[in-house]
Amino acid sequence: MFPSDTTIDVRDARVAVLPVGSTEQHGPHLPLATDSVIAWTIASEIAARYPVRKLAPIQFSCSQEHADWPGTVSITARTLVSVVTDIAESLRRNGVTGLVLVNGHGGNYVLQNVVQEGEGLALFPGRDDWAFAREKAGIETSAYSDMHAGELETSILLHAHPDLVRPGYESADHLAEDRRHMLTLGLAPYTESGVVGRPSLASARKGELLLAGLAESFGDYLDLLGLGPA
């Protein structure tokens, strides 16, 4: 699922992109690896446009809120921090001075702290990057309502990996606008299916435009790390 398909020689690249996904339920129509696939797909779009080193994805992360569904696999926040910081240090020893964490799972809150505390690190996509891409793609569901297996995620997979989308997404809509205790209770009290969003509005065209918008935004991150065009 995650081949090494970089088409340019990036052995001398000074920045790497690390996809960080998860292994967790995504309703009846998307696979457990959805977040990992999306993070990998975004990283692939970036690598096709910029001279970066694309790393293999981290496929397990902080998915404790999905523990009520079978197939979910989680690691602790401290384990994720250790893995990411070890990778960053290993890359620095090999001359890679910038590392961008391409995060595909909203529950990986701790990655923000890793970037704050580290050096030469960035987290992508940020909130503004998603907002720009959502507007570019014409996503109709709000960012808050489109939380899980909804319009955005389904659109990206319909475009990039349509074979991973099972039938039924057209009738899988479920909104849960009041999720105030999700950190304490998990997601199960707010959705039986695991879906929070409107996948019925998804399309391959929206997915294509989402990825294009994100790739467009990424150039700013190279500039921030001092690795943009001279």
C-alpha positions in Angstrom: 0.0 0.0 0.0 2.9 2.3 0.7 5.6 1.7 -2.0 8.7 3.7 -2.4 7.6 5.6 -5.5 9.6 8.8 -5.3 10.6 9.6 -8.9 13.5 12.1 -8.2 16.8 11.5 -6.4 16.4 13.0 -3.0 19.4 11.5 -1.2 20.8 15.1 -0.7 17.4 16.6 0.3 17.7 18.7 3.4 14.0 18.3 4.4 12.0 15.1 4.9 8.3 14.6 5.2 7.1 11.9 7.6 3.4 10.8 7.2 1.8 10.0 10.5 -1.5 8.1 10.3 -3.4 5.8 12.5 -5.1 2.4 12.6 -8.7 2.9 13.6 -12.3 2.5 12.4 -13.6 4.8 9.7 -17.2 3.8 9.5 -18.5 1.0 7.3 -17.1 2.5 4.0 -13.5 3.3 4.7 -10.6 1.1 5.8 -8.8 1.1 9.2 -5.7 2.5 7.5 -7.6 5.6 6.2 -5.5 8.2 8.1 -2.3 6.5 7.1 -3.3 6.4 3.5 -4.3 10.0 3.5 -1.1 11.2 5.2 0.9 9.1 2.7 -1.1 10.5 -0.2 -0.5 14.1 0.9 3.2 13.4 1.3 3.2 11.9 -2.2 1.7 15.1 -3.6 4.3 17.1 -1.8 7.2 14.9 -3.0 5.9 15.2 -6.6 6.3 19.0 -6.4 9.1 19.7 -4.0 12.6 18.2 -3.5 11.9 16.4 -0.2 12.7 13.0 1.1 9.4 11.1 1.6 9.6 8.6 4.5 7.5 5.5 5.2 4.4 6.3 7.3 3.9 5.8 11.0 0.7 3.7 11.0 0.0 3.5 14.7 -0.7 6.6 16.8 -3.1 8.0 19.4 -6.5 6.5 18.6 -7.8 5.8 22.1 -11.1 7.6 21.4 -11.9 4.8 18.9 -11.2 1.9 21.3 -14.8 0.7 21.3 -14.5 -0.5 17.7 -12.7 -3.6 16.7 -9.5 -3.2 14.7 -8.4 -0.1 16.4 -4.7 -0.1 17.5 -3.2 2.7 19.6 0.1 3.7 21.1 0.5 6.2 23.9 1.3 9.9 23.3 4.7 9.4 25.0 5.5 6.5 22.6 4.6 8.6 19.6 6.8 11.5 20.9 9.7 9.1 21.3 9.4 7.6 17.8 9.1 11.0 16.1 12.0 12.5 18.0 14.2 9.5 17.4 13.5 9.7 13.7 14.2 13.4 13.7 17.6 12.9 15.4 18.5 10.1 13.0 17.8 12.3 10.1 19.9 15.1 11.5 22.9 12.8 11.8 22.4 12.3 8.0 22.3 15.9 7.1 18.5 16.4 7.0 18.0 19.6 8.9 14.2 19.9 8.5 11.4 17.4 9.2 7.7 18.1 8.4 5.2 15.8 10.2 2.4 15.2 7.7 -0.4 14.3 10.2 -3.5 12.5 9.0 -5.1 11.9 12.4 -6.8 14.6 14.4 -6.2 12.8 17.7 -2.5 13.2 17.5 -2.6 16.4 19.6 0.8 15.8 21.0 2.5 16.4 17.7 2.0 20.1 18.2 4.1 19.9 21.4 6.8 17.9 19.6 7.1 20.7 17.0 7.0 23.5 19.6 9.8 21.8 21.7 12.0 20.7 18.8 14.2 22.3 16.3 13.8 22.3 12.5 10.3 20.7 12.8 7.0 21.6 11.3 3.5 20.2 11.4 1.4 20.0 8.2 -1.3 20.5 7.3 -2.2 23.3 9.7 -5.7 24.6 10.3 -5.3 27.4 7.8 -3.9 24.9 5.2 -7.0 22.7 5.6 -9.3 25.8 5.4 -7.6 26.9 2.1 -7.9 23.4 0.6 -11.5 22.9 1.8 -12.5 26.2 0.1 -10.6 25.4 -3.1 -12.3 22.0 -3.2 -15.8 23.3 -2.4 -16.2 21.1 0.7 -19.7 21.8 2.0 -19.5 20.4 5.5 -17.9 22.6 8.2 -14.5 21.5 9.6 -16.1 20.8 12.9 -19.0 18.7 11.6 -16.7 16.9 9.1 -14.9 15.1 11.8 -14.5 11.5 10.8 -15.0 9.4 7.6 -17.0 12.3 6.2 -16.9 14.5 3.1 -13.2 15.3 3.2 -11.7 11.9 3.9 -14.0 10.1 1.6 -13.3 12.5 -1.2 -9.5 12.1 -0.9 -9.8 8.3 -1.1 -12.4 8.5 -4.0 -9.8 10.4 -5.9 -6.5 8.7 -5.0 -7.6 5.2 -3.9 -11.1 4.5 -5.1 -10.6 0.8 -4.6 -10.5 1.4 -0.8 -14.0 3.0 -0.7 -16.7 0.5 0.0 -20.3 1.0 -1.2 -22.7 2.7 1.2 -21.0 6.0 1.8 -23.8 7.7 0.0 -26.2 6.9 2.8 -23.7 6.9 5.8 -24.2 10.5 6.9 -24.3 11.2 10.6 -23.8 14.5 12.4 -22.9 14.8 16.1 -22.6 18.5 16.8 -22.3 18.2 20.6 -19.2 16.2 21.4 -18.0 18.1 24.4 -17.0 15.1 26.4 -15.3 13.0 23.7 -11.9 13.2 25.3 -13.3 11.5 28.5 -15.9 9.2 26.9 -14.5 8.5 23.5 -16.4 8.7 20.2 -18.8 5.8 20.8 -21.5 7.8 22.7 -21.8 10.2 19.7 -22.0 7.7 16.7 -23.0 4.1 16.3 -21.4 3.7 12.9 -18.2 5.6 13.6 -19.1 8.3 11.0 -19.3 11.9 12.0 -19.8 13.9 8.9 -21.5 13.7 5.5 -19.7 11.3 3.2 -22.7 11.5 0.8 -21.3 14.8 -0.4 -17.9 13.4 -1.3 -16.5 13.2 -4.8 -13.3 12.3 -6.5 -13.0 15.9 -8.0 -13.2 17.4 -4.5 -10.4 15.0 -3.4 -8.2 16.1 -6.3 -8.7 19.7 -5.5 -8.1 19.2 -1.8 -4.7 17.6 -2.5 -3.8 20.3 -5.0 -4.6 23.0 -2.4 -2.5 21.3 0.3 0.4 20.9 -2.1 0.2 24.6 -2.9 0.3 25.6 0.7 3.4 23.4 1.5 5.9 25.8 -0.1 5.5 28.1 2.9 6.8 25.4 5.2 10.0 25.0 3.2 10.5 28.8 3.6 9.8 28.6 7.3 12.5 26.0 7.7 15.0 28.0 5.6 14.8 25.5 2.8 12.8 27.3 0.2 14.2 28.6 -3.1 17.3 30.7 -2.8 
